[in-house]
């Protein structure tokens, strides 16, 4: 039983990098090389969500250390996002992320980008208003 448990532990450890990075990297290259835009959307959505998940995980690391099944839950979520049968990344992006961008005025309802709105919001975020530094 000890050897089986050791084997399962190693498989579990290797599954993360394979599912979260190696397969998505391969599939992203194949998507770029294909003529279809459907797979491009899936893999762009995946990398957006994976980046967000990684940043969230970094911020909440001290809390997530206390969640015993966190890595397994993350692995299951990412597996669902990458499997072509489910197109989970595209689903999450369409259902949740795009809606937030619409609310912020960064994406129009037809899927087109609102470059002027995004640029103005970014400029206001990066460059403080005049006199704002004097308040400190």
N, C-alpha and C positions, 0 to 999 in steps of 0.2 A: 504493500500500500504506500510505503514511503517513496518509492521510485515513481509511482504513478502520480502522486501529489507533486513531486518535484517537476515532472514532465509537464503537468497541467499549469504549474506556476510559470514555467519558462514560456509555454505557448501563450499564456495570458499576457506575459510581459512583452512578447514579440508582436502580438496581435495589434497593440496600440499603434506603434510606428507604421506597421504595414497598412492598417485600415485608415489611419488618420493622415499619413503622409505619402507613403510609396504609391499606393493605388491612386489616390487623388492626383498626384503629380503625373503619373502615366496617363490617366484619363484626361487631364487638362491638356497635355500635349496632343493627344489624339483629337480632342475637341477643337483645338486651334487648327489642326491640319484638315479637319473635315469641313464640308461646305454648309452643314446644318448650323443654325443658330440656337436650336433647342439645347444641344449639349453645351454650348458656350454659356448659356444662361445658368444651367445646372452647376457648372464648375465655378463660374464667377460667384454665384450665390454661396456655394460651399466655402470658398476661400474667405468671403466676407463673414460668414457665420463662424467659421473656425477661428478666424482672427478675433472676433468678438468673444467667443468662448475662452480662448487663451488669455485675453486681457482680463476678462472677468475672473478667471481662475487665478491669475496673478494677484489681483486685488483682494480676493477672498481666500487666499491661501491659508491663513491662520484658522479660518472657520472650517474650510473644507478638509483640513487635516483631521477633524473630529467626525467626519462623515465616513464610516468604514467602507461603504460600497461606492464611494464617489467615482473612482477610476472605472469600475465596471459599468456604472450608469452612464458615464461619459462615453465609454467605448460602445455601448449599445446605441446611444443617441447618434454618435458619429457613423456607426455602421448603417443605421437607418437613413442617414443623410446621404451616404455615398452609394448605396445600392441602386443600380439603375431601375430596378423594378418599382421602387418607391419614389424616387426623385425627391427625397425628403428635404434637401437643401433648397431646391426651387420652391417647394411647397411652403416652407417656413418663410422664405424671402417674400413670396407673393402675398401670403396671408398676414404677416406681421411687420416685417421690415419696410416693405414698400408703403404700407399704410402710415407708418411713422414719418417716412420721408414726405408723403403727401400732406400730412398735417403740418409739417414744417415748411411746406411750400417749395421743397427742393425737387420734387417730381410732380409733373402734371398728371391728371387723371388718365391721359392717353399713353402714359409711359415715357413721354418725352421729358428731357431734363429742363429744368428752369435755371439756365446758367446764370442769368442776371441775379435771381433770388439767392442762389447758392453762393455766388461770388460776394454779394453784399453781406450776407450773414457771416461768411468767412472773414471778410475784411473787418467787420464790426467785432468779431470774436478776437482777432489777432491784434488789431489796433485799438487801444482804449480811446474813449472819448476824451476830448480836451478837458483838462481840469480833473480827470478821474484820478490821476496819480497824486494830486494834491490832497485828496481826501484821507490819505493814509497818514 
